[in-house]
Amino acid sequence: GIASLAMTALAALPARRIVRAVADAARRWSDADFPPRVRVLDAIAQRTGYALPHVEYALDRLFESLDARSLEATIADELGSIDALDDFVDRAGRPRARALPAGAACVISSRTTIGVAIVPAAYALCAKCDVLVKDREDSLASAFLATVVDNLEALRGAVEARVWDGADRACALSDFDAVVAFGSDAALGEIGARLEPEV
């Protein structure tokens, strides 16, 4: 996988600080008048063909799911405690345990679902993974992640979103330790064929 200085810096960040940065960005994006959200609305509607009220509704549902309590509860459901992302924790009747980052994660969004890559990217970042998101042409993921980085400068270089098409091999999926992908059966099959078994 990719080793990076950003990943080393992420390991030192308390997981709760990352959660707060993501949750605060989502709270800001929940405001229909937040300028970055306003700027991407037309681009999302143009790309998807959805009417603006449908885009607004989708963004409201998307960002309300990323509040701090929900993020922490989901992580605790998976790991027993959010503190397991920072250090070894006690577990009832079991040995102490710690959750280590998977490494570098790539999240590939589908063409039709609005913001589908944002939630897995947020959780991967909270789990202290470097994250690259395949953004859509409307730049929604890029704009949201820029807000997250604005909230916590230490995340700069650890998370990025950019646009590429399926034929572009500039993004070598073999460079990643984990890949999350959304799309048609054919697209997922093609992505899966490019991955090593350990990814």
Beta strands, then each sheet from edge to edge (+ up, - down):
strand 1: 89-91
strand 2: 94-97
strand 3: 104-108
strand 4: 130-135
strand 5: 159-163
strand 6: 178-181
sheet 1: 1+ 2-
sheet 2: 5+ 4+ 3+ 6+
end
